[in-house]
Amino acid sequence: MSPMPSLLMVCSVTTIALVLLSCVKRLACTCGLSSYAELPDIKRVIVNTHAIEPQALVEFFGTLSKEWALECMKDLLLVNLRGNLQIVVQAAKEYCEQLGVDACIKLFEQFKSYEGLYFFLGSYLSSSEDPDIHFKYIESAARTGQIKEVERVTRESNFYDAEKTKNFLMEAKLPDARPLINVCDRFGFVPDLTHYLYTNNMLRYIEGYVQKVNPGNAPLVVGQLLDDECPEDFIKGLILSVRSLLPVEPLVDECEKRNRLRLLTQFLEHLVSEGSQDVHVHNALGKIIIDSNNNPEHFLTTNPFYDSRVVGKYCEKRDPTLAVVAYRRGQCDEELINVTNKNSLFKLQARYVVERMDGDLWDKVLQPDNEYRRQFIDQVVSTALPESKSPEQVSAAVKAFMTADLPHELIELLEKIVLQNSAFSGNFNLQNLLILTAIKADSSRVMDYVNRLDNFDGPAVGEVAVEAQLYEEAFAIFKKFNLNVQAVDVLLDNIRSIERAEEFAFRVEEDAVWSQVAKAQLREGLVSEAIESFIRADDVTHFLDVIRAAEEANVYHDLVKYLLMVRQKAREPKVDSELIFAYAKIDRLSDIEEFILMPNVANLQNVGDRLYDEELYEAAKIIYAFISNWAKLAVTLVKLKQFQGAVDAARKANSAKTWKEVCFACVDAEEFRLAQICGLNIIVQVDDLEEVSEYYQNRGCFSELISLMESGLGLERAHMGIFTELGVLYARYRPEKLMEHIKLFSTRLNIPKLIRACDEQQHWKELTYLYIQYDEFDNAATTIMNHSPDAWDHMQFKDVCVKVANVEIYYKAVHFYLQEHPDLINDLLNVLALRLDHTRVVDIMRKAGQLHLVKPYMVAVQSNNVSAVNEALNELYVEEEDYERLRESVDMHDNFDQIGLAQKLEKHELLEMRRIAAYIYKKAGRWKQSIALSKKDNMYKDCMETCSQSGDRELSEDLLVYFIEQGKKECFASCLFICYDLIRADVALELAWTNNMLDFAFPYLLQSSVSTQAR
């Protein structure tokens, strides 16, 4: 064998031995960890990490408490930080929830192990939102050189503290500025970023940030570079490199704040040359031109893209007139007003406001609180408006002065325009306005303006003057324009001078003017004068007012003249009617008769009614007779006391209402003959009968009314109401005729109504008769009982009682007869016997103590075998000691308290009564009591019969013993015979033999022997 294989064999064996030895040691250490229970022992073993499987060691940490685990991890790092770091990190990751993240972080920080912290937090970062954890991860990554991870987290994480992170990255001065750029760009630290990059000469990153990362923040970068005094060439180059991506407005603001706008000249001109219309570009360019004074007026007036408000504001402190140009171009009203006020440029302000013709702007400058208003108005009046040739501008200015309520200033303005020869001197509207303004503000000038001016609206201005109470001026205006009606209206309605109006009417001689004067006179109550004026005006349109006023003033003579004039022009029913009425008022009856025969359109019916209402009865009679209105003629004749004519007219009218009116008038006049003629035509109507009756009665004409009704009985159209009403009248005033009337006409009466009348008048006999006729038997019976002195008749009452429906009346009748007619009570009871409750009747009589009074009745009804009746009769028989009737009653009627009666009778002093007691006991089956009672009274026969009927052998044999004891031998023999069937032969023979009574028992023995042989 060669030496080489031997050497290999030796090496292999050695290696295997070492491996086996290592495994044994590892197994021993691993098994040893689980066998120790004290921390020092565990710490002593655990540091031998070279002898322990890492995974087993990590798993072992899971078995320890938090404090022990942290102590062990701490010892591992103390022994070999680099060698044991991965085991500690792995254990911290595995058991971070049990150990606590903060405790693990403190452990790594204690040893300043940023690598361990980096690996540990890397696994926990995605699930945490704790800003401190995110920061520590960024810090540990930066310190361990993990720049890409720092860049990623600063770009993606939303949970780290931006300020803290920015400060750390600036202090760390990493070679790659991208993490810092991420933080500052995301959280608004661009100026700090720019300052850091510029001071650290990292210009490449500035250019990269502006060009690639966020061109929108270029203005902030430029502003910070200017603050850091960066060379202009670099800044210009930077701006031009991102030209179109730059936001111009913030860039301009940053440069303007630092007074470095000219820096942007090249950039802005380049944008303009490219066709930019951005307002911020042109604003900035305009500011540069203004600062350089390079013909700024041309730019301000020709450039259409700049913002007038912004550029004007920029010009205010440099040149206010340029600000006015800018503001005028953009119609910046408020700014222009402010700058002209501030710099006393009131002429420019006045010209601008006049040219703008804007109502709101005028309102603003003419506000009372504008301290510069007077200076502005002076420039408008003296310069702006006189220069203007535009009617619209003048109109707007005037309107503004009117809206601002500056009448005096407006007058001043208008006088300058209108009265001083100008282009607007003859302007219709301005003349109107001048007068109207004077009316409102300075009335003393109005009359002068009216006289001097000719081209104004007379009617309208006149009306305004009237409203302003400038009546003389208004009269002058209307008169100047020949508006005579309006002029006279001013005299009448405002100046209130009818005399001047009348003079004016005489002067102009116009019908319309006279009409106005007439109406005014009418209003003032000058009716006659008004009628005269209406006639002069030939005016018939106001005839209604004239008629009303004439009637109120009672000037019917004048009214007749006016109405005759009106009739020539118009055919109006009102006119003809009023003419007739006026004739009547002035007592021209012949004219009325003549007028109604002529063609006319008068409403004669209404005229007649009006004449009647006005008590002009003679005239009314003419009208009613002409139109054949007999009803109204009748009442008119009544008013004239012509009663016979009234009756004749009523007959023609044949109206119930007319008959009544005439009838009542005749009654009032005591013309009873004529009243009866009318009344007979009324009472045939059922509805009117009661009214006639009441009218007569209210006036005390009772006899005449009764006569009328009696006459009405014979009429062909006589009805039930007449018969009934006559009955009522008899009841009230002729009671002696009432019964005869009722009996004669009972079938033609309204019985309920007559019943009420008889009840009211207390005619009880007649009332009873009516109730019977009306089949009201209950009420009839009640009336008879309540009013018996007048209404009672025994036979009638009996007839009524049997027909009543209310059972209670029977018993009231019993009480009634008991109290008032006890001698006839049995007769009544016999009649009612079939309807009465006999028990209740007996109770009534018993309570009254009058049972004996109705004994005949009770005997008559005893056949009904009523307990109460039987007991009452038995009671009476006992009191009367009528034992025969009592015995008969007891035998025939068994419905009573037998034992009670027996107990009562057994102590009675009469023997027969006691026998009846024994008899009752026997009937009741009380054999012993019956026998005992008979024994007591020595009624031995009764005893024997009782024993025989009882069928009781013991009782019979005991009775035999009793007779033996009493020595009653005959009774002993009789008892054996009577009780033969009950007594045993051996008992009888024994008792007879032992008591020496065989002789008396012998008949019984013989009979017994015969009976035995027969069997």
Buried (B, 14 or more C-beta within 10 A) or exposed (E): EEEEEEEEEEEEEEEEEEEEEEEEBBEEBBEBBEEBEEBEEBBEBBBBBEBBBEEEBBEBBEEBEEEBBBBBBBBBBEBEBEEBBBBBBBBBBBBBEEBBBEBBBEBBBEBEBBBBBBBBBBBBBEEBEBBBBBBBBBBBBBBBEBBEBBBBBBBEBEBBBBEBBBBBBBEBEBEEBBBBBBBBBBBEBBBBBBBBBBEEEBBEBBBBBBBEBBBBBBBBBBBBBBBEEBEEEBBBEBBEBBEEEBBBBBBBBBBBEEEBBEBBBEBBEBBBEEEBEBBBBBBBBBBBBBBEEEEBEEBBEEBEBBBBBBBBBBBBEEBBBBBBBBBBBBBBBEBBBBBBBEBEBBBBBBBBBBBBBBEEBBEBBBEEEBEBBEBBBBBBBEBBBBEBEEEEBBBBBBBBBBEBEBBEBBBBBBBBBBBEEBEBBEBEBBBBBBBBBBBBBEBEBBBEBBEEBEEBBBEEBBBBBBEBEBBEBBBBBBBBBEBBEBBBBBBBBBBEBBEBBBEBBEEBEBEBBBBBBBBBBBBEEBBBBBBBBBBBBEBBEBBEBBBBBBBEBEBBEBBBBBBEBBBEEEEBBBBBBBBBBBBBBEEBBEBBBEBBEEEBEBBBBBBBBBBBEEEBBBBBBBBBBBBEBBBBBBBBBBBBEBBEBBBBBBBEBEBBBBBBBBBBBBBEEEBBEBBBBBBBBBBBBEEBBEBBBEBBBEBEBBEBBBBBBBBBBEEEEBBBBBBBBBBBBBBBBBBEBBBEBBEEBBEBBBBEBBBBBBBEBEBBBBBBBBBBBBEBBBBBBBBBBEBBEBBBEEEBBBBBBEEBEEEEBBBBBBEBBBEEBEEEBBBBBBBBBEEBEBBBBBBBBBEBEBBEBBBEBBBBBBEEEBBBBBBBBBBBBBEEEBBEBBBEBBEEBBBBEBEEBBBBBBEBEEEBBBBBBBBBBBBBEBBEBBBBBBBEBEBBEBBBBBBBEBEBBEBBBEBBEBBBEEEBBEBBBBBBEBBBEBBEBEBBBEBBEEBEBEEBBEBBBEBBEEEEEEE
